[in-house]
Amino acid sequence: MKMKQLNIIASDDAEKIKCLIVGSGPAGFTAAIYAARANLKPILYEGLQPGGQLTTTTEVENFPGYPNGITGPEMMEDLKKQAERFGAEIRSGMVESVDFSGGKHLLKLDGDKVIDAETVIISTGASAKYLGLPDEKKYAGGGVSACATCDGFFYRGKDVAVVGGGDTAAEEAIYLAGLAKKVYLIVRRDQLRASKVMADRVEKVSNIKILWKHQTKALYGDGVVEGAVLLKNKGEENEEEVKIKIDGFFLAIGHHPNSDFLSEFIKMNKEGYIETIPGTSKTSVPGVFACGDVQDHVYRQAVVAAGSGCMAAIDAERYLSEK
């Protein structure tokens, strides 16, 4: 559903800046580094989750430059310091609404502050969808993950479970099957929503066991995930409780891009991901650029987000030069 359009009237009190970066994380902080080095005097608002999704990750081992790995929060702090070193201004707060009509880029922040920006870089990321179980938060960083590519390495030779029935779940189950000893694919229906090609591939992998018509009730373990309690045939006469022993619990039920506040002005796909001109970070609004997971629904990796943040800053600098 689209949000009701808000008209923000520019006033003499509106802060005028060259480059506003909305959101942090690898994309936002990298954009700030490049924009600051280009003398765009960027101001970055960190948003609701300063540092983005990586702040919920314990170990990051696949980002270049960290041979011994690094925690997500430490890595984000490093990127933030690097951006500040070159003159980027990092602020707390989040953008609540925008008005990109009339050739202007007006943004309203919490507290009724208004910014008039010559260029805007959107790096608000995406949020993984969860089942809503209290145990998901309890074991965050202790066995619960929403990214098999990010965290699968830690479960080599172990038993894990993947929740979901679409293409993403199928892909993650196959990926994990190459690392883990056994992969349970928890599917609430009696068939996969995934494409026939992906469904066929899953069923051919010997160490993937599909648990049809199962739903997750709870997770258990001493500090870390040691197992899951499932309900088979929920709501039916033959409903029964099933327990499986696992070390990792992977959510693969989709992501939601944090783009709702832009819906009246920026072109997006049906899932809400911002559409950019191929090979660039340019959106449907001149002077507004997008990077990171808010426009990337395919890779969703920190290193890819960082690269797109670089692209956004360079595109913003060229836009200003051409003006």
Helices and strands as residue ranges (DSSP letters): E 15-22, H 25-37, E 43-45, G 52-56, H 72-85, E 89-91, E 95-99, G 101-103, E 106-109, E 114-122, E 126-128, H 134-138, E 144-145, H 148-151, G 152-155, E 159-163, H 167-177, E 182-186, H 196-204, E 208-211, E 214-220, E 227-232, E 240-245, E 248-251, E 255-257, G 260-262, E 288-290, G 292-294, H 302-322
